Amino acid sequence: MGRPKKIKAPEEIKPIPSLTPKQEAYCQAFIQTNDKSASYRIAYDADAMNINTVNVKAWELHSNGKITDRITILQNELRERNKIKIDDVLGVLADMIKFDIAEIYDDEGRLKPIKEIPKHHREMISSVKVYEDFMNIGGQREKVGETKEVKILNKLDVIEKFMKHLGAYEKDNQQKAMVLNIDDKKELLAKILQKAKK
């Protein structure tokens, strides 16, 4: 994983009183990467360490209560700066779940003009490609039809990552690697659908 662009070098960071500059750099990097090992490599001189050593050191560092407290503070600051609440993200996710692709097409099955598509449906469109079909008629090249390819966004991955950054998956203020199995995803979707019905 590459180095994020706007992370200060450890010596440039003024730590909060209970953290060293490298610990603060780790916390700042974790907010951007959401990856313990990558954050450790950014904050500490880990070039000579093997992957397992980095993983263990990163886990040990992240288990420090001062570190998790600082990450929680940074996540709260990020949430406040962006004025984004977990409920807002869940609202977008609920809109995504309720999205009906038929809403962007007319009764003839043609893509509606973009201005006629409601905004919350337009936000689901990643791209539209138009392929024009031409034929040679009487020595002239004439357009005989067109095909529009619509690509719809998959916001679920983005929202899951964003919610991790906001701390939505934390338990007891400890960021844990979250692996969702199919049952967990069904439960999460059921909760979101229930929230959307309210």
BAMAR-231575 format. One line per 2 residues: their letters; for each residue x, y, z of N, C-alpha, C, CB. Coordinates in pm, whole numbers, plus 50000, padded with zeros to 5 digits. Last residue first. Glycine has a CB too. Layout:
% BAMAR-231575
A = X,Y,Z,X,Y,Z,X,Y,Z,X,Y,Z  ...
END
This chain:
% BAMAR-231575
KK = 46153,50341,50866,46107,50437,50967,46081,50573,50908,46207,50449,51078  46266,50193,50666,46119,50191,50675,46067,50295,50772,46070,50053,50715
AK = 46536,50212,50716,46481,50283,50599,46330,50290,50603,46524,50215,50471  46569,50039,50931,46588,50184,50952,46527,50263,50838,46738,50217,50966
QL = 46530,49799,50795,46438,49836,50903,46447,49986,50931,46469,49754,51031  46750,49805,50627,46615,49808,50569,46512,49848,50674,46578,49672,50509
IK = 46951,49787,50819,46943,49906,50734,46804,49917,50673,47049,49901,50623  46902,49534,50927,46897,49652,51012,46880,49778,50931,47023,49661,51096
AL = 46943,49377,50698,46812,49376,50763,46796,49498,50853,46792,49247,50844  47215,49425,50652,47117,49472,50555,46977,49476,50614,47119,49384,50430
LE = 47319,49294,50880,47342,49436,50859,47240,49494,50761,47485,49461,50807  47233,49030,50829,47188,49098,50950,47204,49249,50935,47266,49048,51074
KK = 47373,48977,50593,47227,48970,50593,47171,49046,50712,47178,48824,50595  47633,48999,50690,47586,49094,50589,47434,49095,50583,47645,49061,50451
DD = 47642,48780,50864,47661,48915,50916,47608,49019,50818,47810,48941,50946  47607,48568,50681,47505,48592,50783,47516,48732,50841,47516,48488,50894
IN = 47848,48589,50534,47719,48612,50468,47610,48640,50569,47681,48492,50383  48082,48767,50741,48041,48651,50665,47902,48679,50609,48043,48521,50752
LV = 48312,49022,50757,48170,48989,50758,48147,48862,50679,48087,49105,50700  48559,49112,50959,48535,49024,50847,48389,48983,50857,48632,48898,50847
MA = 48735,49378,51071,48602,49320,51065,48589,49237,50939,48493,49430,51069  48973,49448,51308,48954,49407,51170,48821,49334,51163,49073,49315,51118
KQ = 48875,49702,51533,48908,49563,51508,48890,49536,51359,48821,49467,51593  48937,49960,51749,48917,49927,51608,48962,49784,51587,48995,50026,51514
QN = 48778,50009,52042,48893,49938,51987,48862,49902,51844,48929,49812,52070  48557,50111,52180,48661,50203,52132,48788,50134,52085,48696,50299,52241
DK = 48378,49896,52204,48458,49937,52320,48578,50023,52280,48506,49815,52396  48400,49846,51867,48338,49797,51990,48433,49834,52102,48311,49639,51986
EY = 48337,49995,51549,48418,49977,51669,48334,49923,51783,48482,50110,51710  48211,50059,51319,48230,49917,51345,48312,49892,51471,48296,49852,51228
AG = 48210,50332,51299,48081,50265,51312,48096,50117,51345,48003,50280,51184  48422,50505,51263,48415,50428,51386,48286,50351,51405,48435,50518,51501
LH = 48468,50626,51030,48387,50700,51125,48373,50627,51258,48249,50727,51067  48605,50426,50899,48678,50548,50934,48600,50630,51036,48706,50632,50809
KM = 48393,50251,50861,48505,50209,50945,48583,50332,50990,48597,50110,50869  48244,50401,50682,48189,50378,50816,48298,50328,50911,48074,50276,50809
FK = 48410,50385,50459,48386,50515,50521,48333,50497,50663,48286,50597,50437  48393,50113,50398,48522,50172,50434,48502,50304,50509,48608,50194,50309
EI = 48117,50099,50342,48175,50017,50449,48309,50074,50493,48193,49872,50401  48098,50276,50125,48030,50308,50251,48087,50226,50366,47879,50284,50238
VD = 48245,50137,49932,48287,50270,49974,48226,50305,50109,48249,50375,49869  48090,49904,49905,48230,49896,49948,48279,50030,50002,48319,49850,49832
LK = 47840,50017,49821,47851,49938,49943,47995,49932,49993,47798,49797,49920  47807,50141,49580,47851,50223,49693,47878,50142,49819,47747,50328,49723
NL = 47847,50093,49275,47838,50000,49387,47894,50076,49507,47917,49865,49359  47670,50268,49018,47768,50262,49125,47741,50148,49223,47771,50393,49200
IK = 47602,50144,48693,47550,50188,48823,47659,50171,48928,47422,50108,48862  47631,50240,48365,47700,50169,48473,47653,50230,48605,47856,50178,48457
VE = 47467,50197,48067,47464,50267,48194,47533,50181,48299,47317,50301,48237  47489,50249,47731,47535,50159,47837,47543,50238,47966,47673,50094,47801
KT = 47280,50282,47463,47334,50351,47580,47366,50247,47687,47235,50458,47635  47297,50282,47115,47288,50199,47235,47351,50277,47349,47357,50059,47214
EG = 47116,50392,46827,47219,50409,46929,47191,50316,47046,47226,50556,46976  47071,50423,46467,47034,50387,46605,47147,50415,46701,46995,50240,46613
VK = 47157,50514,46231,47036,50433,46229,46992,50389,46370,47057,50310,46142  47307,50778,46062,47284,50718,46193,47151,50643,46189,47284,50825,46306
ER = 47470,50729,45752,47358,50780,45830,47342,50703,45960,47228,50773,45749  47673,50814,45494,47677,50749,45626,47568,50812,45712,47819,50765,45694
QG = 47579,50762,45158,47590,50852,45273,47593,50770,45403,47471,50954,45275  47525,50585,44960,47656,50650,44958,47677,50747,45074,47673,50724,44829
GI = 47275,50487,45037,47288,50571,44918,47419,50647,44913,47175,50669,44911  47391,50442,45349,47266,50443,45274,47282,50542,45158,47143,50482,45366
NM = 47567,50274,45570,47591,50344,45446,47464,50332,45362,47716,50286,45370  47490,50331,45913,47485,50248,45793,47516,50337,45673,47346,50178,45777
FD = 47574,50332,46263,47563,50398,46133,47557,50294,46022,47681,50495,46109  47505,50373,46601,47510,50278,46489,47486,50354,46359,47406,50164,46508
EY = 47681,50482,46888,47594,50515,46775,47616,50415,46663,47620,50660,46725  47677,50444,47224,47734,50385,47103,47636,50413,46990,47761,50230,47120
VK = 47751,50607,47516,47659,50603,47404,47733,50550,47282,47598,50744,47375  47766,50545,47859,47837,50542,47731,47733,50529,47621,47941,50425,47725
VS = 47771,50680,48171,47681,50648,48059,47765,50654,47933,47556,50747,48052  47851,50597,48512,47885,50645,48378,47776,50605,48279,48021,50589,48333
SI = 47724,50575,48760,47869,50595,48753,47910,50651,48618,47942,50463,48780  47437,50663,48921,47494,50639,48788,47643,50673,48791,47420,50722,48680
ME = 47337,50743,49160,47371,50602,49149,47439,50570,49015,47247,50517,49165  47259,51000,49128,47380,50977,49207,47424,50831,49201,47357,51018,49352
RH = 47015,50972,49002,47131,51015,48922,47261,50986,48995,47122,51165,48888  46857,50916,49225,46881,50809,49128,47000,50844,49039,46756,50784,49041
HK = 46853,51157,49355,46904,51042,49430,46923,50920,49341,46809,51008,49545  46740,51324,49148,46879,51338,49191,46930,51213,49262,46893,51458,49281
PI = 46542,51163,48892,46556,51225,49024,46701,51221,49073,46465,51156,49126  46567,51244,48555,46598,51140,48653,46615,51209,48788,46728,51059,48614
EK = 46548,51455,48387,46422,51394,48432,46443,51283,48535,46346,51338,48312  46804,51519,48311,46731,51615,48396,46600,51558,48450,46702,51743,48317
IP = 46870,51308,48136,46934,51317,48267,46859,51410,48362,47076,51363,48251  46598,51140,47980,46694,51252,47979,46744,51274,48122,46628,51383,47920
KL = 46593,50783,48038,46532,50915,48046,46639,51022,48027,46458,50933,48182  46658,50524,47815,46711,50602,47926,46647,50740,47924,46866,50612,47919
RG = 46374,50331,47718,46485,50420,47684,46529,50496,47809,46445,50519,47571  46144,50188,47757,46271,50122,47787,46393,50204,47749,46277,49990,47716
ED = 45911,50320,47736,45957,50252,47614,46089,50178,47636,45972,50353,47499  45881,50453,47974,45792,50339,47948,45833,50258,47825,45650,50387,47932
DY = 46229,50526,48064,46090,50562,48037,46009,50435,48007,46081,50663,47919  46456,50476,48343,46411,50448,48207,46266,50490,48190,46428,50298,48174
IE = 46513,50502,48605,46593,50585,48514,46556,50562,48368,46741,50556,48535  46353,50325,48742,46327,50468,48761,46408,50556,48665,46358,50507,48903
AI = 46456,50073,48712,46346,50112,48623,46317,50262,48631,46220,50032,48656  46629,50038,48922,46685,50081,48794,46577,50124,48695,46768,49969,48733
DF = 46572,50151,49231,46510,50066,49128,46556,50118,48993,46352,50067,49139  46703,50162,49555,46717,50205,49416,46656,50102,49321,46865,50228,49381
KI = 46711,50075,49813,46578,50098,49756,46583,50138,49608,46506,50206,49835  46984,50069,49857,46909,49943,49863,46773,49958,49797,46892,49898,50009
MD = 47039,50341,49838,47100,50248,49744,47022,50117,49740,47246,50221,49781  46902,50440,50055,46862,50482,49921,46917,50386,49816,46910,50625,49892
AL = 47057,50316,50255,46916,50280,50242,46863,50320,50105,46832,50346,50353  47297,50452,50215,47292,50308,50193,47148,50260,50176,47359,50234,50309
VG = 47214,50705,50289,47261,50683,50152,47254,50534,50119,47407,50736,50133  47155,50648,50559,47051,50698,50469,47089,50678,50323,47025,50846,50496
LV = 47404,50577,50658,47301,50474,50651,47186,50517,50560,47248,50442,50793  47518,50829,50645,47573,50722,50561,47471,50610,50547,47706,50668,50620
DD = 47361,50957,50837,47363,51007,50699,47412,50898,50604,47453,51133,50688  47423,50810,51067,47286,50804,51015,47278,50855,50871,47192,50887,51104
IK = 47683,50892,51108,47661,50754,51065,47520,50740,51008,47682,50655,51183  47731,51218,50973,47692,51130,51082,47669,50990,51025,47564,51183,51155
IK = 47935,51478,50891,47874,51354,50844,47848,51266,50965,47966,51280,50740  48086,51706,50897,47944,51713,50933,47869,51590,50882,47880,51841,50876
NR = 48353,51709,50871,48277,51680,50751,48127,51685,50773,48314,51545,50698  48426,51764,51132,48472,51851,51022,48387,51833,50898,48618,51823,50988
ER = 48313,51545,51266,48262,51680,51292,48301,51775,51178,48316,51733,51427  48467,51333,51163,48321,51331,51150,48264,51471,51167,48259,51235,51253
LE = 48719,51417,51250,48691,51400,51108,48541,51404,51082,48751,51268,51057  48682,51407,51527,48715,51535,51463,48684,51530,51313,48865,51570,51484
NQ = 48636,51131,51554,48531,51226,51591,48555,51363,51529,48523,51239,51744  48887,51036,51473,48767,50998,51398,48652,51094,51428,48726,50853,51431
LI = 49048,51147,51675,49068,51189,51536,48946,51153,51450,49194,51122,51478  48946,51007,51898,48939,51154,51894,48951,51202,51750,49050,51217,51983
TI = 49015,50745,51821,48874,50781,51841,48855,50932,51835,48823,50727,51976  49291,50772,51828,49225,50741,51700,49077,50776,51709,49244,50592,51662
RD = 49330,50811,52103,49366,50918,52008,49298,50895,51873,49519,50926,51990  49245,50562,52202,49176,50685,52244,49203,50798,52145,49220,50727,52386
TI = 49435,50396,52085,49294,50382,52044,49213,50504,52085,49233,50254,52106  49663,50495,52221,49655,50499,52074,49509,50491,52030,49737,50383,52010
KG = 49612,50441,52485,49633,50581,52445,49619,50596,52293,49774,50629,52491  49596,50158,52482,49476,50239,52507,49491,50384,52467,49439,50231,52652
NS = 49745,49958,52243,49771,50057,52348,49649,50148,52362,49900,50141,52315  49703,49814,52019,49639,49765,52141,49658,49861,52259,49693,49627,52178
HL = 49867,49923,51832,49725,49955,51822,49648,49908,51945,49665,49893,51696  50108,49803,51905,50091,49948,51916,49943,49985,51919,50161,50020,51800
EW = 50051,49535,51841,50086,49573,51978,50064,49723,52000,50233,49537,52009  50007,49558,51563,49899,49510,51650,49925,49551,51795,49885,49357,51640
AK = 50262,49643,51483,50145,49728,51457,50029,49688,51548,50101,49719,51309  50414,49421,51555,50442,49551,51616,50322,49645,51599,50568,49615,51554
VN = 50297,49228,51385,50293,49211,51530,50314,49345,51600,50400,49110,51575  50352,49338,51128,50214,49309,51169,50202,49298,51321,50166,49180,51104
VT = 50633,49349,51133,50555,49472,51120,50412,49449,51169,50555,49523,50973  50685,49074,51146,50729,49161,51255,50650,49292,51253,50881,49190,51244
NI = 50580,48990,50898,50524,48939,51025,50561,49028,51143,50572,48797,51051  50745,49125,50713,50602,49154,50721,50542,49108,50853,50529,49087,50605
NM = 51060,49233,50859,50980,49148,50771,50831,49175,50799,51014,48997,50792  51234,49548,50858,51151,49447,50925,51078,49360,50824,51049,49515,51019
AD = 51360,49752,50732,51438,49631,50753,51357,49519,50818,51560,49662,50839  51162,49954,50730,51212,49900,50603,51286,49767,50620,51303,50000,50536
AD = 51050,50093,50934,51021,49950,50929,51075,49884,50802,50872,49926,50939  51042,50343,51129,51140,50294,51033,51129,50142,51028,51286,50339,51071
YA = 50697,50453,51152,50820,50398,51208,50913,50352,51096,50788,50281,51304  50480,50548,51003,50524,50621,51122,50661,50577,51174,50423,50603,51231
IR = 50444,50371,50789,50453,50514,50763,50517,50586,50882,50312,50573,50735  50424,50122,50914,50534,50146,50819,50553,50294,50792,50509,50073,50689
YS = 50186,50164,51055,50311,50142,51129,50431,50171,51038,50318,49996,51183  50005,50179,50845,50025,50295,50932,50155,50284,51010,49906,50311,51028
AS = 50019,49919,50750,50059,50029,50662,50087,50154,50745,49950,50058,50556  49917,49784,50978,50054,49759,50931,50104,49872,50841,50061,49626,50856
KD = 49650,49890,51004,49748,49898,51112,49891,49886,51060,49721,49790,51215  49457,50089,50812,49537,49967,50804,49650,49979,50906,49593,49946,50658
NT = 49336,50324,50746,49256,50223,50813,49324,50086,50810,49117,50214,50749  49457,50547,50631,49470,50417,50565,49375,50311,50619,49610,50367,50579
QI = 49390,50777,50781,49388,50781,50635,49388,50644,50570,49505,50858,50586  49409,50693,51043,49286,50761,51001,49276,50762,50849,49281,50905,51057
FA = 49672,50602,51044,49563,50505,51054,49430,50566,51010,49552,50452,51197  49815,50839,51037,49821,50750,50921,49706,50651,50924,49955,50675,50917
QC = 49758,50934,51294,49719,51014,51176,49716,50926,51051,49816,51132,51156  49876,50728,51446,49732,50756,51457,49682,50833,51336,49703,50835,51586
YA = 50146,50754,51368,50073,50628,51346,49922,50654,51347,50111,50523,51453  50200,51008,51463,50207,50984,51319,50133,50856,51283,50354,50976,51272
EQ = 50181,50956,51736,50085,51048,51675,50082,51028,51523,50119,51195,51709  50404,50789,51759,50271,50737,51792,50162,50824,51729,50252,50729,51946
KP = 50604,50972,51689,50580,50854,51603,50444,50791,51632,50690,50750,51624  50591,51161,51900,50563,51202,51761,50535,51082,51669,50680,51282,51706
TL = 50412,51000,52173,50535,51042,52107,50500,51089,51966,50641,50926,52104  50150,51115,52393,50198,51037,52278,50331,51091,52227,50095,51037,52166
SP = 50060,51287,52590,50087,51148,52628,50138,51061,52513,49962,51086,52683  50021,51545,52465,50122,51522,52570,50154,51376,52598,50076,51584,52695
IP = 50009,51495,52113,49939,51531,52235,50031,51486,52348,49793,51465,52244  50293,51602,51911,50204,51503,51970,50120,51563,52082,50285,51386,52022
KI = 50341,51758,51621,50340,51789,51763,50242,51693,51829,50302,51940,51789  50534,51642,51356,50406,51632,51425,50424,51667,51572,50346,51491,51410
EE = 50777,51626,51236,50700,51748,51213,50571,51752,51293,50668,51761,51066  50875,51370,51284,50940,51482,51354,50866,51615,51336,51083,51496,51304
PA = 50711,51210,51114,50696,51204,51260,50759,51323,51332,50757,51078,51312  50581,51403,50839,50685,51317,50893,50674,51320,51045,50827,51363,50846
KI = 50230,51407,50764,50353,51473,50803,50453,51370,50852,50327,51578,50912  50051,51308,50487,50090,51270,50622,50223,51335,50652,50098,51114,50638
KK = 49936,51339,50233,49942,51451,50324,49975,51412,50467,49813,51525,50322  49945,51094,50072,50011,51217,50032,50033,51318,50145,49934,51281,49925
PR = 50027,50762,50189,49930,50870,50165,50003,51003,50147,49829,50879,50281  50224,50524,50025,50224,50624,50131,50122,50733,50097,50365,50686,50152
GM = 50062,50220,49912,50146,50339,49899,50130,50434,50015,50116,50409,49772  50085,49882,50000,50000,50000,50000,50089,50122,50000,49903,50001,50122
END
